[in-house]
């Protein structure tokens, strides 16, 4: 039974284990990363703003049902007029005719305060109406508002594409960091084999008097140090995988493949700078912001034009809810015009818009210069890292060869254990430096590609 459970657990761990390469984990990150999904919603927000701007062209149709009850003389009289039920009695003619029949003088007639008019009974009113309001001419404000909204949709698409490139760089750092951690484990495992072999060799030498207690203690100490380094390396690998799972949203990742090295384009620096200015999505985003601010100046300047709007209303009034009747209906059709003759605050607003547009244009020019500088820095950094990698490969090979020779010399009694352990440390350091150099070159190549604005495209 225990054997069966052990086999089942082993099979489950194998099924859940997953080794990924960079292209796979990047695809998962672009599809699953929650922060990127949140940023993508900015495009939908911009589209909603565009729909709002377009919606103003059609105006708005509103249905309303107003229910009221009052004994206020003015309100009651108005309700009766609205429902076309007002009578001469409502005007107070009953008191007028009574006084007239009694022979009242003209002055007495005019002084009468009609009871039916001033003290009406309470009345309910049900007002049902449809109101349609539409702008006819807004001084081109709607035109520029729609153009600004369209530009912001494009701007947010470029911003999202740039965010994808930023995530790709972060994923590449995490992925290659995990690969480097894995290779550090392998390098330390090799170092552990070496130091363990030293302990075994010196133990045998000590038996025949060819090594001292000090030699054995030194070898054991170094073996223990390497074992501790190996534990730390495994922990760093676990942490690197954890971050990779976080970025990609894939909890099944348990191992990574080899380093991802982005192949840099075979072009000189000037060509790369030109390519970056054409491809960079953050530049395109900023350019759309410049165009948006220019449209805003025009929109704010449209205050010098009049605005014209229409108001159409159709409804019914009655003292009961079932008020839909041909003799209770009414309509209102109106056209209004507003023209701002003088307003210094609007002039100040236009001036502020011009300043903001100019400010955005300066930021755009500054960004273009910054892109060229970034490309140059990444280009030079990659060349340096590639040269360093070549040297680190040579250094590693030499250190390995030297260690073999010094191990032979120790066996021949030509050197002591201290010197041999120094050469082991040199070889271990050379292996670590080579791994780091590979990581640095891969990262430098990717950062140059990202500076050109097409890392995600390259990685697909």
C-alpha positions, 0 to 999 in steps of 0.5 A: 500500500505504501509503495502504491501511494509513493508511486501515485505521488511520484506520478502526480508530481511528474504530471504537475511539473512543467518545463517552459522556454521563454516564448511559452512563458511570455505568451502566457504572461501576455495572456494571463498577467492581471496588471496587463489586463487592467491596462488594456481596459484603458483602451475600452475606456477611451472607446467609451469616451468616443461613444459618448462624444458621438452620442451627443450628435443624436441628442437625448430622448427622456420619458418622465412621469410627474405626479403631484397634488396641491391646494396652492391656488396657482398650482391648482389653476395651472394644473387645470389649464394644463389638462384643459379643464379650466372653467369660468367658475375657476376664474371666480365668475360665480362670485362676480355674477352673484355680486352683479345680480345684487346690483354691486357697483363697478368698484365693488365688483373689482374688489371681489376676491373670488373664493373658487380662484383663491381657495380651490380644493386639492387637486392631483395631476399626472403629467406624462411627457417625452422630451427630445433635446438635440444640439444643432450647432455647437460651434464645432465643439462636438467635432473636435471632441470626437476627434480628440476621443479618436486620437485617445483610442489610438494613443491608448492602443500604442500605450498598451503595446508599449506596456506589453514590451515592458512586461516582456522585458520583465519576463525575460529578466525573470526567465533568464534569472531563473536559468542563471540560478539553475546553472549556478546550481549545476556549477555548485554541484560540480564544485561539490563533487570536486570538494567531496573528491578532495575530502575522499582523496585526502582521507586516503592520503592521510592513511598512508601519511601523505596528508595531514590533519590540517589538510583534511580539515581544510578540505572538509571546511571547503566542502561544507562551504560549497554545500551551504552555497548549493542550498542558497542557490536552490533557494534562489532558483525556487524564488526565481520560479515563484516570480515567473509563476506570478508574472505568467499566471501559470502555477504549474511552472517548475523548471526552465529551459536554456537562456533566451538570447535575442538576436540583435539586428545587423545594423549600425547605430544610426540605422538602429536609432532610425528604426527606434523612432519608427517603431517605438509605441511610447513615441507614437502614444506621445505623438497622439497626445500632442495631436489631442492637445492641438485639437483641444486648443481648437475646441476651446477656441470654438467659444467664439461661435454661437451654439444652437439647440432644439427642444421638442416636448410632447405630453399629456396632463390629467387628474388621473393616471390614465391620462393618454387622451387626444384632448389632454395632449400638448407639444412644445417646439423650441430652438435656442441660440447662445452667443458669448459676446464677451468673457475674459475667462474663456480667453484665459482658458484658450491661452492655457490650452495653447501652453499645455499643447506646447508643453506636450510638444516639448515633452515629445521632442525630449522623448525622441532625444531620450530614445536615441540616447537609450538606443546608443546606451543599449547598443554600446552595452551589448557590445561590451557584454558580448566582449566580456562573455568571450573573455569569461569563456576563456577564463573558465576554460583556463581555470578548469585546466589550471585546477586539474594541473594543481590537483595533479601537483597536490597528488605529487606532493608539489603543493599544499592543500591551501593552494589547491583550494585556492585554485578550486575557488578560482575555478568556481568563481570563473564558472559563476562569472561565465553564467552571469556574463551569459545572463548579462549578454542576453539581457543587454540584447533584449534591452536593445531590442526593447529600445527599438520597440519590437521585443514582443514582435521578435519573441512571437 
